């Protein structure tokens, strides 16, 4: 029985990047032997076990044979006879097919270290095309490693284009897509997730509303301020590492085109905070410089509850600046003044007025709107 560190932890060590998870492969053992040593099963369908002390996952070396459509349509074979090389060869990319023994020696059967040096995301064998989930994974790795110059290898891109034309892509669940997209939003260059999928034609199948936006930008017919979706994502990344804010910025232009936003957000299974932020942004996009818009802005910021939920207001402000940098030159001061008016302490005479219920609420709203005008006056005269 031999144990090897595998996959992302080895890759990221060689790239001198931080990593949070470690995966292990066990060669020469049976499930019964693992259980006898105190490991517990992590999955009823896969030979994966949890270490009794660390809780990390230890998987028996295995091979996979495609037997049915979809990313779950594989027959597994595992046992003491399966070698480390066989296990590594079933993986998706050469840079993920690296192993390290207990002495720190790297086992590389697919020239993964060479591809690390050359910055290539390259598939191992044509079996890459048997699993549609790998399209999403390679797009996520582009988002993770693009800032270090990594790119999809030409042969792999050609294979991905073929995969995008098959029915296999339709077997990917919306939940699975959202999981991979959410992970990509947490990476240094999240826009590359969409770019890679769009270039191979997969985005047009799994999220056509976003593909339409990217297609209009690529063709030069886009109408969005300052470059559109990708430019907005590049602006949000340095100021927010919140994946839900980043996702809202990425999907805002697509959401803007939907007749029924709630239905679309439910269809794509977007996270609650991202969907709420998109809704807030859509309301903010209608605000102009007239008096009626000033009251709409006041009502919007009131619903944000900046005292109780400061992160919601902050998320809206950051996302709006990423989407509309020029527009926010005049809109941001109005946002800030509105927030200040809502956080200002109320005068004692309101509390002593004896008003209750709706009458008190109307009086408070009227006082805050007057206070807001006082805040704006010196700024307008400056």
C-alpha positions, 0 to 999 in steps of 0.5 A: 500500500502506497500513498501519493499526493495528487492533482491540484496540491502538487500543481500549485506547489510547483507553481508556488501558489497557495492551496487549501485542499489536498487529495491523496491516491492510495495504490495497492489497497482494498476498501476493506483494508482502508476501513480496517485502518480507521478510514471511513467512507466519504462516498457510497458510489466512489472508492473515496475514504476520509482519514481518521485524523485529518479528515482529508480524502484518500481515493483508491487508484481507479480507472474509468470507462465511458458507458453512458451519456453525461459526466456521471456515465462512467464505470469504475474499476479499482483494486490493488492491481490498478497502478498510479500511472493508470489513475493519472492517465484518466485525469483531464489535464496534464498539469492535474496528472501530477503526483508526489510521493512521501519523499517529495519526488514528483511522478509525472507521466503526462509531461505536466511539468513541461506544460506548467513551464510553458503555461499550457492547459492541455488534455491528456488523451481523447477521452477528455471529450467523454466528460462534458464537465471538463469543458467547465473545469478547463474554463475555470482553470483558465480563470485561475491561471490566466494571470500567469500566462496559461492558455488553452492548447490549440489541440485541446481547443479544437477538441473542445469545439467538437465537444460543444457540438455534441448532445453530451453538453446537454447532460450538464445540470444547471446546478453543476454549471453554477457550481463551476461558475461560482468557483471561477468567480473566486479566481484572479481572472473570472472573465476567462471562464466565459471567454474560454466557453464562448470561444469553443461554442459551449457557452452558447449552449449552456448560457445563451443569454451571456453568449449573446452579450459576448457575441455582440461585444466581439463583433463590435455591435455592443452598446454597453458603456465602456466595453461591456461585460468583460471590461466591467469584470476587469474593473470589479476584480481589484475592488471586490473578492466577493464571488457573488458580487462578481457574478452579478456584474458578469450577468447584469447585461444579460439580466437586463434583456430578460422580460421576467427577471425572477424566472430567468434567475431561477432558471440559471440557479443564481445565488440569492445575493447575486440575484438581489444585487442584479435587481438593485442594479436594474433599479439604480440604472433607471435613476437620472438627475431629475427630482423624481429620480432623486426620490426613486434613489432615496426609496431604493437606498431605503430598501437596502437598509444601509444601517442594518445591511451595510454590505448590501449598499457597499456591494451595489456601489462597487458593482455600479462603479464597475458597470458604469464608471462614467455615470457614477461620477455624478451618481455616486455623490447622490448615493453617498448623500442618500445613505448619509441622510438615512443614517442621520439621527432623527430630531427629538421633535419627531419622537415627541410628536405623538405620531404613530404608524404610517403618519410617523413613517411619512413624517420621517421620510419627509424629514429625511428628504429635506435633510438630503436636499440640504446635504446636496445644496452645498455640493451643488453650489461648490 
